[in-house]
């Protein structure tokens, strides 16, 4: 079981909110977030309610200054606990929406779709096993998106219309 604590002010000061599961909207608990502490487990935190907006992966540790680790506004409105997983990993990525175009099956991390597959974009995917992070730039950099088992027919429909996904990695047993 995971536990994350969000604080209104830097260095773990001010009002706080503790969370041990998914929370679709905690804006009623505080108006801003400037630090947090992950006591156990791993979480994805989201800029907007209902798991929307920019995402950031948080593993066990202390994050005393939001601006240093996020580089965005102090708006955190929802979080999702990433369950511990120790099985196999398998995902199919597609060049186009609705599982169109080139398809590649992945079972390990990929630091560059272009280098490995000569694929310039990924617009849909099917996660069969495991939990993954997809990144907008090669070598696991830039904005990220959490992918749990399921079908993702269109990243554009998920609010990522101008983004190109270029790398991905498995969320391993650190959670």
C-alpha positions as CSV (number, residue, x, y, z in Angstrom):
1,X,0.0,0.0,0.0
2,X,1.3,3.4,-0.9
3,X,1.2,6.7,1.0
4,X,1.9,10.3,-0.3
5,X,1.5,13.6,1.5
6,X,1.0,16.9,-0.3
7,X,1.9,20.2,1.4
8,X,0.7,23.7,0.5
9,X,4.1,25.3,1.2
10,X,7.7,24.4,0.4
11,X,9.7,22.3,2.8
12,X,6.7,20.3,4.0
13,X,5.0,23.3,5.7
14,X,1.4,24.5,5.7
15,X,-1.8,22.5,5.3
16,X,-1.4,19.0,4.0
17,X,-3.3,16.1,2.5
18,X,-2.5,12.5,2.9
19,X,-3.4,10.0,0.3
20,X,-3.2,6.2,0.1
21,X,-5.2,5.5,-3.0
22,X,-6.5,7.1,-6.2
23,X,-8.0,10.6,-5.6
24,X,-9.8,12.2,-8.5
25,X,-10.0,15.7,-7.0
26,X,-8.4,17.0,-3.8
27,X,-8.7,20.7,-4.6
28,X,-11.1,21.1,-1.7
29,X,-8.3,20.2,0.8
30,X,-5.8,22.9,-0.3
31,X,-5.3,25.5,-3.0
32,X,-1.8,24.8,-4.1
33,X,1.0,22.2,-3.7
34,X,4.6,23.2,-3.2
35,X,6.1,20.1,-1.7
36,X,5.3,16.4,-1.1
37,X,6.6,13.3,0.5
38,X,6.1,9.8,-0.8
39,X,6.4,7.5,2.2
40,X,5.7,4.3,0.3
41,X,4.7,3.1,-3.1
42,X,4.6,5.0,-6.4
43,X,2.1,7.6,-7.7
44,X,1.3,9.6,-10.8
45,X,0.3,13.1,-9.9
46,X,-1.8,15.2,-12.2
47,X,-2.1,19.0,-12.8
48,X,-5.9,18.9,-13.1
49,X,-8.8,17.0,-11.5
50,X,-9.9,13.6,-12.9
51,X,-6.3,12.6,-13.8
52,X,-6.0,15.2,-16.6
53,X,-3.3,17.6,-17.6
54,X,0.5,17.2,-17.1
55,X,1.6,14.1,-15.2
56,X,4.6,13.4,-13.1
57,X,5.8,10.0,-11.7
58,X,6.6,10.0,-8.0
59,X,8.5,7.3,-6.3
60,X,9.5,7.0,-2.6
61,X,11.3,10.1,-1.4
62,X,11.0,13.8,-0.4
63,X,10.3,16.6,-2.8
64,X,10.7,19.9,-0.8
65,X,10.3,22.3,-3.7
66,X,7.7,21.7,-6.3
67,X,9.2,24.2,-8.8
68,X,12.5,22.2,-8.8
69,X,11.0,18.8,-9.5
70,X,8.1,19.8,-11.7
71,X,8.9,23.1,-13.4
72,X,5.3,23.9,-13.9
73,X,2.6,25.7,-11.8
74,X,1.8,24.7,-8.2
75,X,-1.5,23.2,-9.3
76,X,-1.8,19.6,-8.4
77,X,-5.4,18.3,-8.4
78,X,-5.4,14.5,-8.5
79,X,-3.2,11.5,-8.0
80,X,-3.3,7.8,-8.9
81,X,-1.5,5.1,-7.0
82,X,0.5,2.7,-9.2
83,X,0.0,-0.8,-8.0
84,X,2.9,-3.0,-7.3
85,X,3.5,-5.4,-10.3
86,X,5.9,-8.3,-10.7
87,X,4.7,-10.0,-13.9
88,X,5.7,-9.8,-17.5
89,X,5.4,-6.7,-19.6
90,X,3.9,-6.5,-23.0
91,X,2.6,-3.6,-25.1
92,X,1.8,-3.0,-28.8
93,X,2.4,0.4,-30.2
94,X,0.9,1.8,-33.4
95,X,1.9,4.5,-35.7
96,X,-1.6,5.8,-36.2
97,X,-4.9,6.2,-34.2
98,X,-7.2,3.2,-33.8
99,X,-4.3,0.7,-34.1
100,X,-3.5,1.7,-37.6
101,X,-0.2,1.8,-39.5
102,X,3.0,0.1,-38.4
103,X,2.7,-2.1,-35.2
104,X,5.5,-3.2,-32.9
105,X,5.2,-5.4,-29.8
106,X,7.4,-4.4,-26.9
107,X,8.4,-6.3,-23.8
108,X,11.2,-4.0,-22.6
109,X,12.1,-0.4,-22.4
110,X,12.6,1.6,-25.6
111,X,14.7,4.8,-25.4
112,X,13.8,5.8,-29.0
113,X,11.0,4.6,-31.3
114,X,12.8,6.3,-34.2
115,X,16.1,4.5,-33.6
116,X,14.7,1.1,-32.9
117,X,11.8,0.9,-35.2
118,X,12.2,3.8,-37.7
119,X,8.8,5.0,-36.4
120,X,8.4,8.7,-36.1
121,X,5.3,8.8,-34.0
122,X,3.1,6.6,-31.8
123,X,-0.6,7.6,-31.8
124,X,-2.3,4.5,-30.2
125,X,-1.3,1.4,-28.1
126,X,-2.6,-1.6,-26.4
127,X,-1.1,-2.5,-23.0
128,X,-1.5,-6.2,-22.4
129,X,0.7,-6.6,-19.3
130,X,2.4,-4.3,-16.9
131,X,2.5,-0.6,-16.2
132,X,4.4,1.8,-18.5
133,X,5.5,5.4,-18.8
134,X,5.5,7.0,-22.2
135,X,7.7,10.1,-22.9
136,X,7.4,12.8,-25.4
137,X,11.2,12.8,-26.2
138,X,13.8,10.1,-26.7
139,X,15.8,8.8,-23.7
140,X,12.9,9.1,-21.3
141,X,12.7,12.9,-21.2
142,X,10.0,15.5,-21.4
143,X,6.4,15.2,-20.4
144,X,5.1,11.7,-19.6
145,X,1.9,9.7,-19.6
146,X,1.1,6.7,-17.4
147,X,-0.2,3.6,-19.3
148,X,-1.9,0.8,-17.4
149,X,-3.4,-2.3,-19.0
150,X,-6.0,-1.4,-21.6
151,X,-6.6,-0.1,-25.1
152,X,-5.6,3.5,-26.0
153,X,-7.2,4.1,-29.4
154,X,-6.3,7.8,-29.7
155,X,-3.9,9.9,-27.6
156,X,-5.4,13.0,-29.3
157,X,-8.8,12.1,-27.7
158,X,-7.1,11.8,-24.4
159,X,-6.0,15.5,-24.6
160,X,-2.6,14.9,-26.2
161,X,-3.3,16.3,-29.7
162,X,0.0,18.1,-30.3
163,X,2.3,15.6,-28.6
164,X,4.6,13.0,-30.2
165,X,5.5,10.0,-28.0
166,X,9.1,9.0,-28.6
167,X,10.2,6.6,-25.8
168,X,8.8,4.4,-23.1
169,X,9.9,2.4,-20.1
170,X,8.4,-0.1,-17.8
171,X,7.5,0.8,-14.2
172,X,9.4,-1.9,-12.4
173,X,9.2,-3.3,-8.9
174,X,10.3,0.0,-7.2
175,X,6.6,0.5,-6.5
